[in-house]
Structures are given as C-alpha cells and as structure tokens.
C-alpha cells in the first residue's frame, strides 16, 4: 500500500511541475503600433500611396447601364449580370457578372466586346460609357468588381475568404472582418501573399510598428492572402497540453499497475 501512495505522490508532483512550466511562458504585449506614444494626440502618420486596383483576367465585373427608358438597356443589363461560376480558395462559387477573359475583354450585348483589362474600374466605366452612347441616349454606366475577395488565414478568430464591399481595403480592414488576431497571433510578422504577373510575391508587415502604414502591401488587392503565424506561446501551450496529457496517463497507469500488483499479492 505504501508503494501505491508513493506512485500517486510522484504522479501528482510531475503534474504540478508541468502546470508550473506551462504557466511560466513569456508575456508579450499584444497592442498594435507600440511605437506610438501613449500621450500622442492628433499624430499624422505617413501613409502608403494608394493605387486603384486594375482589372485582371478572370475578374468578374458587375456592369449596369441606366437609361431614360429602362427597357432599351434591359437586354444588356440582364446579360451582364448572369451567374458566373468561379472559385474562392478552391471552393466553387456562383457570382453574377461578366467574366473578364484571358485577353482582358468582356462581351456586352448590343455594345459588343470591350477590352477592360489593365484599366481601373473608373477607366473601364468611362470606356464602356463611350461605347454605350453610340446605342443609347444619355446612358449612365455603373461598374464594380463582383468578386473582389481577400483571404485571411492563421491565428485569427474567423479565418475565411471575404468579398469586400469596396476596392479600397487595407490589411486592418481584412483582419477586422476576420475578427482580429487571437492572443496567439504574431503581430510582428503578418504575411501578405499576392500574385503579380502570374507569380506569387510575399511581403511581411509588422503590426507593432506604425511603419506598416508606409508599406505598399498595406492596401490589399483582389485575391490577396493574409496569413497570421502562431507565436511562440502557442507552440509552448500546445506542447504543455500534450505533456499534461502524457503525465496524467502515466500517473493513472502507475496507480493501476500498483493496485493490480497489490491485489495479486
């Protein structure tokens, strides 16, 4: 019986030591922009230069032509907003709009083919209006991206792909839509993955520094991926959880072995 008590005591001691080490992880400050003084008032930050995103092949555009007589432009509007099959991070999705082909063109009934690739939405709108006046009286063209999406992954509350309501979106907007970083997210090393000329380009942002506002990756483009890495504490916590499990199982196994041996004796 004395051996049984000894095994139980040893198991409890190991468990207590594990808990102590698990709770002694290094504390790190979690606020953003730690280089900004607590007493700063009306500070003006240098901002990155914002550039309107350009239309790329496989983008989907929502195009509407408004005229005095809606019936004259309805064939164009109906054809310009038919469901288009696309994919967001491998998931099939149906989005109403016009698909930009590999040559950067869209096809509109009556108006015909219009090359909008490489143009901003403002420039594409002006070009379509220039063509529309040939067929409609005083047309007004409305155009926007129908699939301007950003993917946020990693240590955030709600990792997902988000369709943005407007074109001017920055990394803070994206993280806000994902519910912000968890306590285990690395704020000093947020990765932005962007496709440029068919190649993946990566850049890292430090949310602890206001210098982030100057980065050309602060403003996001369509199909950008934002990835938040886990910090050291997350790795320690995962290891500690495994260690606690093994310690408990070991202690229980030891007790059972001693009880079984004592019963045999």
Secondary structure, DSSP 8 states (H G I E B T S, - for coil): -HHHHHHHHHHHHHHHHHHHHHHT-------S-TTS-TT--S-----------B--TT-EEEEEEE-SSHHHHHHHHHHHT-EEEEEETTEEEEEESEE--TTSEEEETTTEEEE-TT-BHHHHHHHHHHHHTTTSSS-EEEEEES--EEEEEESBTT-EEEE-SSS--BHHHHHHHTT-B-TTEEEEEEEEEEEETTEEEEEEE-TTSGGGGG-TTSB--TT-EEEEEE-HHHHHHHHHHHHHHHHHHHHHHHHHHHHHHHHH-
